[in-house]
Every structure is written in structure tokens, then in C-alpha cells.
Amino acid sequence: MILTRPLRKPFWILSSFVKKQKKVILTAAGLGFFIFIFTQRLLPLIPKPSPQIKIGLVGSYSLNSLPSSISQTISRGLTKIDGSNQVKPDIAESWEILEENTLLRFYLKPDVLWNDDTLLVSSDIKYEIPNVEIRYPNPKVIEFKLKEPFSPLLTLLAQPIFKDNSVSAGSYTIKKVQYKGSYLKSLELVGKQDKLSYRFYPSNQAAWLGFKLGEVDQLRNLIINPLSDNWQKKVDLIESVNQQQYLAIIFNNKDPQLSVKPLRQALAYATKNKSPNSQSRALTPISPLSWAYNSHVKPYEYNQSQAKDLYNKFEEEASVSGKLKISLGTSQSFLALAETIANDWKEVLPVEVEVKIINTIENDYQALLIAQEIPLDPDQHALWHSTQNSNISHYSDLQIDKLLEDGRKEANQTKRLEIYRDFQRFIVEDSPAIFLSHPTTYTISRK
């Protein structure tokens, strides 16, 4: 090859360099070839770090009271609840109810594994249920002996089960749990494909701050939409109606004035905008998703004349005159709605309404605007029976007490349906609370 004069010198320099550094060049070429083969063939075989999904929720929870969306992710129960709140088999293949509804015998599916790949047997299953004796006749049978019939037990047994408090029968294992006081602060789950990290916040405002600070990448089931115009473009927003929760004005039925039924009914008729639309309207304390729901109850549509007539009746029964003072307590999240309702009442009735933000429920409160979780089972003994401390309305009615007692003892679903239809009809008529709406909730995710 003939080189022109300008190219001769660079060529001689390059040839001299190659001759002197031949070993280094060959070694580097071999190493480069090895790296290429390693990258193409071996790297895909090396386990990759599992993606982590960081989720924030508002609420105070323990491991035994987690939302079903989390508990069913972690593990499985003997039973599970379908979309209409019907009880279906899960780990249990079938069951039978014996000895006058005081013995429940469950037959386990034969091939269920814990997620440590050991076979699940009946003696692994530990539920802590007061006044219930648990028996293990054989590895595939578990029995629950009750002192008296308790039909909601089938729903309670949808709670996820664990072996040694961490090994689950689902796709995830609990890796880490942090508490703040007696409630969960965070919960980390590890699955074969990903990791789920849940963080729990005391309020919508705290959750939104945590999202902005990067503590979580998704917020689920917010009751208020915190997004400004600037944030609308940065995140994905999904709206949905939560039919397992209702907004309601709960009255203190021991209050001297609000213990009088016509006043409670007058306030119900004077409440103009109970719900943003008909789809989210809450008519009863039982979810529309439930098999026990009764839509044929008094709706208390806005009616000024009806409200005034009932208020006049209240004045006669309670021997009061002049403007009545009512205190309506609520949280920051529902303050605007509470003020709207207060204005509704004042427009129609001779009342003065003080709206205030509260952090705790005092014994002498008058009215509360709150959100209430609806139990999956139609049993509402804890919320409305006169003997229960959790009955914050202090409502007491012999007929309602009897229906609630009968409903939790009856195993036949057709008979239970009739009981709970009557329960809803009578309690709505008596108005210990004004049921407003099923709240719209918001899920916010980073794009």
C-alpha cells in the first residue's frame, strides 16, 4: 500500500504503538468480548431488585382491622366476601352448621400452601374470637363451638390468617411493621414480583403532605380532592363512590331536644342537598352492595312544609318556643358540608346552628357530621343496640334491639333478609341519624 506523505508519519506512529502494546490490546479485546457475552447471556439470569409500590392511606388501623383491600392482598381467610357481600369459600372448601347453629365445621381445601411452601393444616389456623372454642378434629377440619348462635361469624372468618404472625396463605409476606402508639404507622409486604409499602396518615392533609414530600407514590381513598391546578397535570386522578361507607349526621338521642323524634325528622326534611347525585345517595346504614339492603325506606327528600309542620309538632311535645340552639360538630374534611347543612336548617326552621371542628366526641354533643365504615355483614348490633358503648348516638329502642338480636342469631339468609329489611325501615323512620351520601373518594398516583 502506497501512502501519501501526510499519512506516513501517523501510520508509523500507530504501527509502532500496536507492536509495543500488542498484549494489552489483545487482553482488552478479550475482556470486551467476555463483557459482551456476559451482558447478553448472563445478566438476564441475575435476579433484579423487586419494584416497590409506596401507598398512602388515611385512617387508624391494626393488623386485625385493615381495609379488606389490604388484608386480602396479604393473606386469605377460611371464607371470603364477594361483590354483594355474600360469604363464599376460600381456604375452606365447604362448611356445615350444626347443634342449633352453635357449631360450625369447616372442611379445608386439600392443597393450600403457606407462602413458605409448607402445607396448610387446620392446627395452623389461629383466630382470637371471644367466647368461641376452636377445635381441630383432623388436619383438614376445623370447628368453632359457640355458646349461642352468631351468624356474622362466617364474615369474621374472612379475616386473613397467618402462621407465626408473618407467614401468609397469600402472595405476600409481612416484612416490617411499624406502630405509632397502638395503631399502624407503616406496613411492608414482600411478594415474588414486587414489594408493597403502606403508610398510614391521621388526616387527608397529612397524607397529601406525605405525597408531596415523596413518602408515597399513591394515595388511596381520600375523602377530599387536594389537587390544585398545578398538580392536576402532574398526577393521575381516579374518582369513585365508596359504598362501604356513608356520611351521616348522628344525633345524640339523649339530648333533651334531639331525643324528640319530630325534631330529628324536621331537620332531615330541611336538609337540602344530602348527596351530589342519586347514585351516591345513602338511604340506610346498610350498603347498597349488600344482599340485605332495603331501598324501600323513607327517603326524606327536601320538603320545607313538612319540616315546618314537624318542627311545630316538636314545639308542642317539648314545650319549647323561640329559636333553638344546635351544635353541629365535624372534622376539617367535612367543614364546608356542615356549614351548608347548617344554612339549610336556618333557612327553613327557627334554629341557630353552631358549626365547630372537633377532635373527640364528648358525651353531651348534640349532632355530628361524620363518615362511618359499613360492616360487611349486615349485623349492626355494635352501632345501634342500646347496650353497646360503640353506639355513639345513644339510641335506644326495644324493637330495634330485638331485630338486631334476632338477626345475629338467625343462620337462614332468607329469614335474616326479612329481619334486616325491617331493621332498616324502622330505624330510618325513627331518624336517630340523617343518612346523607356514600362519599366520593379519590386515588392519586404519580405519572
N, C-alpha and C positions, 0 to 999 in steps of 0.2 A: 504494500500500500504506500503510495506517494503522498506525503504530507506537505502542504504549503508551509512556507516559512513561519507565518504567525502561529501555526498549530504545533510546530515541532517541540518547542520548549515545554508547553503544558503536557504534551504526551509523554515526554521523557520523565518529567517530574512525577506523573501519575504511575507510570510503569515502575519507576524506582520505589515509589511508596508501596505498591502492591507486592513487589518482591520482598521488601523488608518486613511487611506486616501480614504476610500470607497466612500464618497460623491464627492470628487474631481475627482476620476476616472470615476464615473458614469456620472458626468457633462461633462467631457471631451469627453467621448464616445458619449453622446447625441449630443454635439456640432459638433463632427466629422461627425456623421450621417447626421445632418442638412446641413453641408457644402457639403457633398457628393451629397445629393438630390438637393441642390441649384445649384451646378456645373453642374449636369446632366440635370436638368429640366428648371432652370430659366435663367442661363447665356445666352443660345442661344436666349432668348427673349429680352435681353438688346441690344439696338442699338449700333453697332460698329462704331468706327470712320471711315469716308469715306476715302479710299485711295486717295492720292494726286499725280497727274502726273505733273511733272515740265518740261516744254517745252521751249526751246530757239529758237528764230528766228532772222535773220538779216534783218534790214530794218527800215524805219521810217514810222509809221502808226498812224492814228487817229481812233476813233471808227467808222467813216464813210468810212474808206479806208482800212479796214482789209482784209487780204487774204481771199478768199472765203472759204478755209478750216476751218477758224476760224469763220467767220461771219455766215456760215450755221450751225455751231455747236451751236452757241449762240441762234439763232432765225430763223424765216422763213420770207420770203417776200411774196408779192402778187403773184409773179412769181418765178420760179427757172430755172437754166440753166443746161441742160443735158450734156452728154459727147461730143456731137458735137456742143456745144454752141447754141443749139436750145432753145427757150423760151418755158417753159411749165407751166401749172397752179400749184400753191402751195396753199396759203391761198385762193386765188381766184379760184372759180370753173370754171369760163369762163369769157370772155370779148368780147366786140364789139367796133369797131372803127367807129365813126360817124362824121357827119358835115365836110366832106372833110378832114378826118384824123386829125382833131383838137380836137376831143372829144373822150376820152377813158372811157368806162363804165365797171366796174368790178363787178361781182356778187360773193359774198363771200360764201364759204362753210358754211353750217348751224351749224356745231357742233365743230368749232375750239375754243379751250380754251387757255387763257393765262396760264402760269405755276403757277399762284396763284389760279387756278381753277375757274376763272370768265370767262364768255362767251365773246368772242371777237366780238365787233361790229364795224361798219365802222368808227364811230367817234373817236375810239381809235387810228386809224392809222394816224400817222403824218409823212409826208415826207416834206423835205425842198428842193424844186426844183425851181430854178429861173424861173420867167415868166410863172408859171403854177398855175392855180387856182384849189383848191381841194374842191369838193362838197360832201355832204353826204345826198342823197335823202331819204334814209331809212337805218335802222341798218344793212342791208345786201347788200347795194350798195354803191360804192364809185366812183366818177367821177373825171377825170383830164381834165381840159379845157386848151388848148394850144393856144397861139397867132398864131402859124404856125405849120405845121406838124413836128414831131420829132420822127422818127421811133426807135431810141435807147432807148426811154422811157421804153419800155417793159423790156429791160435788166436792166435798172436802178432800176426798181421796184422789182428786186430780192434782193435788199438790205434788211437786216433783220430789222424787226420793233420791237419797244419796247413801253411799257406803263409806263409812269412816268420815262423814261430813265433807268429802271433797269429790270422791269418785261418783260419777253420774251414770245414768242409763241413757243419756242423750249424746249429742255430738260434741259437747264441750265439757271441759274440766275447770273447776274453780281454781285459779292460780293464786289470787290475792284478794283479801277482803280488808277494807279499812272502815273504821267506825268513827263517828263523831257523837259522843255520848252513847245512847242506846240505839242510834239509827245509822244506817249505812252512809258512808261518805263516798266510797268508790268500790267497784267490783270488777275484777279482771277475769275473763274467761279465755281458755285456750282450746281451739279446735284443730282439726287436721289441716284446714285450709286457711284459717285466719285467726286473729285474736280480737275479742270484743272487750272494750274498756268502757264501763259505765261510770258516770259521775253524777251524784245526786245533789240538787240545789234546793235551798229552802224557799225560793220565790222565783217568779218569772224574771224579775230584774237581775237577780244573782246569776241565773242561768244565761241570760243574754250577755252579761259582763264576761262570764267564763268563756262563752263562744268568741267574743271579740278578742280576748286575751290568748286564744289558741288552745285552751284547756280541752275543748271538744271540737269535733268537726261536724257534728249534727246535734240538733236539739229536737226532741220529740214531744208532741202533745202539749205544746204551750197553749194556755188559755187566751193569751193576748198576743197580737202581732206586733213585735217591737221594731219592725223594719222601717227605716227612713227611706226617702227616695234614693239616696246614695247607695244604700245596702241592697236595694231591690235588684240591681244589676250584678251584684257580686255573689248572690246565693240562689239556690233553688228553693221555692216555697210550695208546700203542698197543704191544702186546707181539707179538713174532713170533719164530719159531725160525730162526736163521741156519744154513742147511745148507751154506753155503760156508765154514764154519769149524768146528773141533772143539776141545773141551777134552781134553787128554790128559796123562797122567803119562809123561814122557820119561825113560828110564833112560840112564845113562852106561854103555854096553856095554863100556867099557874098565876099569870099576871091578872090583877083584879079586873081589868078591862078586856084584855085579849082572851080571857077564859070564856067570854061570851061569844057563842057561835055566830050570831048575826053580824058582829063587828068584823070577824075574820072573813066572812063571806062578802061583806060590803067592800073590804079592801081588795079582795080577789076580783070583784066586778069592776073596781075602779082602776085596776092596773091595765094600762092601755096596750103596751107592746110587750107581751110576755115572751115573744120569740121573734127572731128575724124573719122566719118563714115557717110555713106549715110543716115542712119536712123535719125541722128541728124542735118542734113544739113538744114539751113534756106534759103529759096529762096525768100520769100516776107515778108512784115511786118505783114501779117495776119497769124494766127496759122493754121497749118495743121489740127487741130481738128475742125476748123470752117467750117460750111456749105458754107461759101463764099470763101474758099481757092481756089486759082488757081495755079496748079503745072506747067502749060504750059507757063512759063516765061523764059526769057534768063537766063541760069544758070551761066554764066561767069566762065566756067571751066578754069583751069590754061592753059594759052597759051602765050608763050613768044613772038612769032612772031606777034600775034595780039596786044599784049601790046606795042611792039615797034612801030608798024605801027600807032597805035592811039596816041602814045606819039609824033611821028613825026608830025602828024596832029595837035596836040596841039601846038607844037612849031611854026607851020605856022600861026595858028589862033591867038595865043597870042603874036607872035613876040618876043619869048624868045630864048635864047641859053645858053649852058653851064649847069652846074649842078643846079638843082632846090632844094631848101631847104624846107623841110616839117616838121612841128612839129606834133607829134602824142602823145596826152595826154591820160592817162588812170589811173585806180586805182591800188593799190598794188596787188589786186587779179588777175589782167589781165596783169601784167607787163611782165611776161615771154612770153605770147602770142603776146603782142605788139612788143617785141624785135624780135620775129620770123618773124612777118609780115614785120617789117622794113628791115630785112635782105633779105626777098623775093623781096621787091621793089628795093633794091640797087643792087641785082644780075642781074636784068633784065633791069632796067631803069637808066638813068643818074641823080639820085636824092641822096641827103643827107637827112637822116631822124633822127631827134632828138626825142627820146622817153623820156617822162617825166611823173612823177606822179603828178596828180592834185587833189585838194580838191574841187574846184569850177570851173564852166565853165565861162571863160571870153568871152566877145563879139568878140574879134579878134582871137579866136582859129582857128586852121586850120583843124585838124582831131581829132576825139575822138574815142577810143575803149571803148564801154560801153555795159551794159546789159539793156534791155528795156522790161518792162512788156507789154504784148499784151492785149489790151482791149477785153473783152468777146464778145462785139458787134463788127462787122467789121467796124463800123464807126471810122475813124481815122482823123477826122476833126481837133482835137486838136493837133495832131502830125505833120501834113503836110500842112494844109491850110495856105496860105500866110499871113492871118490876125492875126494868133494866136501867142501870146507870148511864148506859150509852144512848138512852132515849133523851136527847138533849131538848126536845120540845116539851118534856114533862107531860106528855099527852097520856090520858087515862080514860079508857072506855072498855066496859065489860064485854061488849060484843066483839070489838077488835081483838081484845086479849084472847077470847075464846077461839076466834078464827085463826089467829097466829099459833095458838097451842095445837089446834087440830091439824093445821097444815103441816107442821113439822113431825107429826106422828103418823100421818097417812102415807102409806107406801104406794098406793094405786094412783097413777098420774092423772087419770080421768077425774077421780074424786078430788085430788089436790087442785086441779084446774078450777073446779067449781068453787072450792074454798077461797082461792086467791082472786078469782073474779069478784066474789062478794067482798073480800077484804078491800080491794081497790075501789069498788063502788061506794062502800060505806065511809072509807077514810077520806076520799075526795069530797064527798057530801059534807063531812064534818069539818073539813078545812083546818086541820092543825098546822097546815103549811100551804103556801101557794106554789104549785109546781109550774115553773116557767118554761125552761127550754133544756135541750141537750146541747151542751156548748160546742161551738166550732173550735177545733184545735188546729195548731199549726206545727208542721215539721219543717225545719230549716236546715239545709245542707250546703256546705261549700261546693262551689262549682269546680 
